[in-house]
Amino acid sequence: MSHVTPSTEMVRDDIAVEGSPDLTPGRRGFISTTVRGQPQAMIGLTVVALIILMAIFAPVIATHSIHEKTGPIYQAPSSEHWLGTDDGGVDMFSLLVYGSRVSLEVGFAAALVAMVIGGTVGIVSGFFGGWVDTLLMRITDIFLVLPDLVLIIVVAAIFGRHLINIIIIIGIIYWTSTARLVRAQVKSVRERVYVKRAESIGAGHGRLVSKHVLPQVAPLLIANTVLTIALAVFLETYITFLGLGDPSSISWGKLIENSFLGNAVLNNAWWAVVPPGVAVTILILACTMVGQSMEDALNPRLKVGHLAVRRFRLRPLHGQLDSE
């Protein structure tokens, strides 16, 4: 006769939940474990940390002023100007260093806005269900089908091309995917035995969400937020390149816009276009590597959807040949 304790039954029930990551309640050190266990996460996090340090210590790293002409127009890279100068004779390396501040600010702030809005909507929708779930998901669908570029143009025309407005509009654009992802996980956690038992002994909604639901959703929410940072940086560059960015702020997207307005391509001044474009690419790639590694750690089945040469393996046919 086998004896099954309540705790054992709870564990079995959690494992049996189909389609949900296996997260233990109160699990700690998820980010550090993921970073140490996957080389691509370590590389991505190192690159992001270096860019953040560059933005913090920009006054020390920059070699020239970004508000004064320090050389000829479109001067080629040299020992004095490592990345040459732009169409105004301003040092490109100094502009690149200071531009990282605005790009990072927009990326992290917009991702935070998307995380707060999407996380709140997803938790409320998945936890309460019923008409609340239906209402919030229909609102999410409305925002999901809104054209991004048209919405950005309307907001820029009505409220102005201020940096705060850009951050808010990017956050509003990207919160929908976060809400759907969090909702699916919350609906799974909501039906688990330990949550039902806590509710049966009188635990209120606030305690259930803070003690049982949120710890399960937090790692997934963080992973999605890291990926949203990459999307926000790209969208800020895209918006600024189209002339809808903040004209008073220097970002990597602004540098690319200025280079095209100043006919850098016609003047063969590749150093005015390539460095900010490469910087945007590196930051997006680093954030994607970290976010993808965290998603893989949460749900290993997602690995099959990521294209990577190292994940393709040839199966040995020794057993089949012997049987034949």
Secondary structure by P-SEA (a helix, b strand, c coil): cccccaaaaaaaaaaaccccccccccccaaaaaaaaacaaaaaaaaaaaaaaaaaaaccccccccccccccccccccccccccccccccccaaaaaaaaaaaaaaaaaaaaaaaaaaaaaaaaaaaaccaaaaaaaaaaaaaaaaccaaaaaaaaaaaccccaaaaaaaaaaacaaaaaaaaaaaaaaaaacaaaaaaaaacccaaaaaaccccccaaaaaaaaaaaaaaaaaaaaaaaaaacccccccccaaaaaaaaaaaccccccccccccaaaaaaaaaaaaaaaaaaaaaaaacccccccccccccbbbbbaaaaaaac
